[in-house]
């Protein structure tokens, strides 16, 4: 039989419906429904009231907070820490909005503008403004990933996270007794080669702006090293390392860092999928470092919180993350014991963040 005839029969077979074009699915499109049948526990509301230490409400100075509270109540979220408090008058308005409406359910962290480092009296003025923000109701300082990646000094040079000119800020936080929640860099895979070996290939394919050259704006290892150096150089300041410092995929390394840097704590925002694929090791990690881990989510999308509850509270097997491009693997529950859950959900936050209403929690 010649090749033309073979082609004719194949096309006829396809057109008859016996073979479909779905055989040409791309990896981006392929998202099968598992046939595995195992017990599952869909948890819509956390077992204990919790504090989200990594929340963002970008217009809290003016927004109606009632719909946010309504959603929080469905989740059992007792307090949201709004890290986008900004500074000055904007922060004051946010605090007033909270006090006038829901005085015990929200707190704000202040933010510092690092773009003018190098300007005369910048450190003094920034530290004084931070102190005023705390007097006006801020309960901590949030540092965005722009420090170490986008912020430049007055000479146009990249501002390193451990630049000594920033020390007055960290020292002021220690004096005021407020924590610093800091996000540095992004997952290391964003700096790695964009090829078949990159575990974040799908995310970088669908979100190409996240890809970075190896030294854009500096190597990942350098940015992270600067952060750790800053922690060590300011031992009296309490730090909460956002996203587990991007070491949730290497808990052994993260454990060594926690041992080495006693003033560093971590929160679990946006990395729950990493914990869910190593339930046994993660369970042991939470047991050992139960006093150093806080609950955080990052983006305010109430429908995504149940994934966190399921990973932390159940022993469910083989269930999906809510974003395939972020984590195409299945997850498993850690089944944390209640004493550890309470610490992660609220006790550690109550200890580290001043001024939270402890009466909202039973113990």
C-alpha positions in Angstrom: 0.0 0.0 0.0 1.5 3.3 -1.0 1.9 6.3 1.4 -0.8 8.4 -0.2 -3.4 5.6 0.4 -2.2 5.2 3.9 -2.7 8.9 4.5 -6.1 8.8 3.0 -7.2 6.0 5.4 -5.8 7.7 8.4 -7.6 11.0 7.6 -10.8 9.0 7.0 -10.4 7.3 10.4 -9.9 10.6 12.1 -12.9 12.1 10.5 -15.0 9.2 11.5 -14.4 10.1 15.1 -12.3 7.1 16.1 -9.2 9.3 16.6 -9.6 12.9 17.8 -7.5 16.0 17.5 -7.2 15.9 21.3 -4.1 13.7 20.7 -2.4 17.0 19.9 -3.0 18.5 23.4 -0.2 20.7 24.7 1.2 20.4 28.2 -0.5 23.6 29.1 -3.9 22.1 28.2 -3.4 18.7 29.7 -5.0 18.7 33.1 -6.7 15.3 33.6 -9.2 14.5 36.3 -7.7 11.8 38.5 -9.5 8.4 38.6 -8.1 7.7 42.0 -10.8 7.4 44.6 -9.6 8.1 48.2 -11.2 9.7 51.3 -11.3 13.4 51.1 -12.1 16.2 53.5 -13.0 19.5 52.0 -12.5 22.1 54.7 -14.1 25.5 54.1 -13.4 26.9 57.5 -10.2 26.6 59.6 -10.5 24.4 62.7 -9.3 27.2 64.9 -9.5 31.0 64.5 -6.5 32.2 62.7 -4.4 35.3 61.9 -3.3 36.0 58.4 0.0 37.8 58.8 0.4 38.3 55.0 -2.7 40.1 53.8 -3.1 42.9 51.3 -5.9 45.5 51.2 -4.5 48.3 48.9 -7.2 50.9 49.6 -8.0 50.3 53.3 -8.0 54.1 54.0 -11.3 54.4 52.1 -12.8 51.0 51.4 -15.9 49.4 52.9 -14.5 46.7 55.2 -17.8 45.0 55.8 -17.6 42.6 52.8 -14.0 41.7 53.8 -15.2 40.9 57.3 -18.0 38.8 55.9 -15.6 36.7 53.9 -13.1 36.4 56.8 -15.9 35.1 59.1 -16.7 32.3 56.6 -13.0 31.2 56.8 -12.6 31.7 60.6 -10.0 34.4 60.0 -10.1 36.4 63.2 -7.4 39.1 62.3 -6.0 40.2 59.0 -2.6 41.9 59.0 -2.7 44.4 56.1 0.9 44.7 55.0 0.0 47.5 52.5 -0.4 50.2 55.2 1.9 52.7 53.5 2.9 55.6 55.6 1.9 59.1 56.8 -1.6 60.4 56.2 -2.6 57.3 54.2 -1.7 55.0 57.1 -3.5 57.3 59.6 -6.7 57.1 57.5 -6.5 53.3 57.3 -6.1 53.0 61.1 -9.1 55.4 61.6 -11.2 53.3 59.2 -10.3 50.2 61.2 -11.1 51.9 64.6 -14.3 53.3 63.4 -15.6 50.0 62.0 -13.8 46.9 63.0 -11.2 47.9 65.6 -10.1 44.4 66.6 -10.1 42.6 63.2 -7.5 44.4 61.2 -4.0 45.8 61.8 -1.7 47.5 59.4 2.1 47.4 58.9 3.9 50.5 57.7 6.1 50.7 54.6 9.3 52.6 53.9 10.4 54.2 50.7 13.9 53.1 50.0 14.4 55.0 46.7 16.1 58.0 48.3 18.8 56.2 50.2 22.0 58.3 49.9 20.1 61.6 50.3 21.2 63.7 53.3 19.4 62.7 56.5 17.5 60.0 54.7 18.0 57.4 57.5 17.1 59.9 60.3 14.0 61.0 58.5 12.9 57.5 57.5 13.4 56.2 61.0 11.5 59.2 62.5 8.6 58.7 60.1 8.4 55.0 61.0 8.3 55.9 64.7 5.5 58.3 63.9 3.6 55.6 61.9 3.9 53.3 64.9 2.5 56.0 67.2 -0.3 56.4 64.7 -1.2 52.7 64.9 1.2 50.6 62.7 2.1 47.3 64.3 5.1 46.3 62.2 7.1 47.1 59.0 6.6 45.3 55.7 9.5 45.4 53.3 8.7 44.5 49.6 10.9 42.6 47.3 11.7 45.8 45.5 14.5 46.1 48.1 17.3 44.1 46.6 15.7 44.0 43.2 14.4 47.4 42.0 15.3 50.0 44.6 18.4 52.2 43.8 20.2 54.7 45.8 20.8 58.3 44.7 23.8 57.2 42.6 21.6 54.9 40.6 23.2 51.7 42.1 21.1 48.7 43.2 20.4 48.9 46.8 21.6 45.8 48.6 19.4 44.4 51.4 22.3 44.5 53.9 23.4 48.0 53.0 24.6 49.5 56.2 22.8 52.8 55.4 19.6 50.9 56.2 20.6 49.8 59.6 18.8 52.7 61.4 15.5 51.3 60.1 16.1 47.8 61.5 17.4 49.3 64.8 14.3 51.5 65.1 12.1 48.4 64.7 14.0 46.7 67.5 13.6 49.8 69.7 9.9 50.0 69.0 9.4 46.3 69.5 7.8 45.7 66.1 8.5 42.9 63.7 9.8 43.3 60.1 8.0 41.1 57.6 10.2 41.0 54.5 9.8 39.5 51.0 13.1 39.1 49.2 13.6 37.9 45.6 11.3 35.2 44.1 11.6 31.4 43.6 15.1 30.5 42.4 13.7 28.8 39.3 12.9 32.2 37.9 16.6 32.8 37.6 17.4 29.3 36.2 17.6 28.2 32.6 14.2 28.2 30.9 14.2 24.6 29.6 12.8 21.2 30.2 14.7 20.8 33.5 13.1 23.9 35.0 10.3 22.9 37.4 8.6 26.2 36.9 8.6 25.9 33.1 4.8 26.1 32.9 4.6 29.1 35.1 7.2 30.9 33.1 5.5 29.9 29.9 2.2 31.4 31.0 3.8 34.3 32.9 6.9 35.2 30.9 7.5 38.5 32.8 8.6 36.4 35.8 11.6 35.0 34.0 15.0 36.6 34.9 18.5 36.4 33.5 21.0 34.8 35.9 22.2 38.2 37.1 19.0 40.3 36.8 19.3 42.4 38.8 21.7 40.2 40.7 22.1 36.4 41.1 19.4 34.8 43.3 22.0 33.5 45.7 23.4 37.0 46.2 20.0 38.6 47.0 19.2 35.8 49.5 22.6 36.0 51.1 22.2 39.8 51.6 18.9 39.1 53.4 20.4 36.6 55.7 23.4 38.9 56.4 21.0 41.7 57.3 19.2 39.3 59.8 22.5 38.4 61.4 23.7 42.0 61.6 20.5 43.0 63.5 20.0 40.3 66.1 17.7 42.4 68.3 15.2 42.9 65.5 12.4 40.3 64.9 12.1 39.2 61.3 9.3 37.3 59.6 10.6 35.8 56.4 7.8 35.8 53.8 7.2 32.7 51.7 9.5 30.7 54.0 12.4 32.6 52.4 11.9 30.6 49.2 13.3 27.5 50.9 10.0 25.6 51.4 11.4 23.2 48.7 14.5 22.6 50.9 13.4 22.3 54.5 16.7 20.9 55.5 18.4 24.1 54.4 15.7 26.3 56.0 16.0 24.4 59.3 19.8 25.1 59.3 19.0 28.8 58.7 16.5 28.9 61.5 19.1 27.3 63.8 21.7 29.8 62.7 19.5 32.9 62.8 17.4 32.9 66.0 15.6 36.2 65.3 14.2 34.8 62.0 10.7 33.4 61.7 8.9 32.3 58.6 5.3 32.4 57.2 3.8 30.1 54.6 2.2 32.5 52.1 2.1 31.2 48.5 4.3 28.1 49.2 1.6 25.6 50.6 2.1 23.5 47.4 5.7 22.9 48.4 4.7 21.6 51.8 1.9 19.5 50.4 4.2 17.4 48.3 6.5 16.4 51.2 4.0 15.7 54.0 6.2 13.5 56.2 9.3 15.7 56.1 7.1 18.9 56.4 5.3 17.4 59.4 8.6 16.8 61.2 9.8 20.3 60.3 6.6 21.9 61.8 7.1 19.8 64.9 10.7 21.0 65.4 10.1 24.7 64.4 6.5 25.0 65.7 7.3 28.3 67.5 8.8 29.9 64.4 6.1 29.4 61.7 3.1 31.7 61.1 0.1 31.5 58.8 0.1 33.8 55.8 -1.7 33.7 52.5 -0.5 36.7 50.5 -3.3 37.3 47.9 -6.8 38.0 49.2 -8.7 35.3 47.3 -11.0 33.6 49.9 -11.8 30.6 47.6 -8.1 29.6 47.8 -7.8 29.4 51.6 -9.4 25.9 51.9 -6.4 24.5 50.1 -4.2 25.7 53.0 -6.6 24.3 55.6 -6.7 20.9 53.9 -2.9 20.7 53.7 -2.4 21.7 57.4 -5.3 19.9 59.0 -6.0 16.6 57.1 -4.2 13.5 56.1 -5.9 13.5 52.7 -3.9 12.0 49.8 -3.3 13.1 46.2 -5.3 16.3 45.8 -4.6 19.3 43.5 -3.4 22.8 44.2 -5.7 25.5 42.9 -3.3 26.7 40.2 -1.9 24.1 37.8 0.7 26.5 36.4 2.0 27.1 39.9 2.1 23.5 41.0 1.2 20.7 38.6 1.8 18.0 41.2 -0.6 16.5 43.7 -0.5 17.3 47.4 -1.0 15.4 50.6 -2.1 16.6 54.1 0.3 17.2 56.9 -2.3 16.3 59.6 -0.7 18.6 62.1 -1.7 18.0 65.8 -3.9 20.6 67.4 -1.2 22.2 69.6 1.0 22.9 66.5 -2.0 24.1 64.5 -2.9 26.7 67.2 0.6 28.0 67.1 0.7 28.3 63.4 -2.8 29.7 63.1 -2.6 32.4 65.9 -0.3 31.9 68.9 3.0 32.7 67.2 1.5 35.8 65.7 0.1 37.0 69.0 3.5 36.6 70.5 5.4 38.4 67.7 3.0 41.2 66.7 2.2 43.8 69.4 -1.3 45.0 70.1 -3.4 42.2 68.7 -6.6 41.5 70.5 -5.9 38.2 72.4 -9.5 38.1 73.7 -10.6 36.9 70.3 -8.8 33.6 70.9 -9.8 31.1 73.7 -6.3 30.1 74.8 
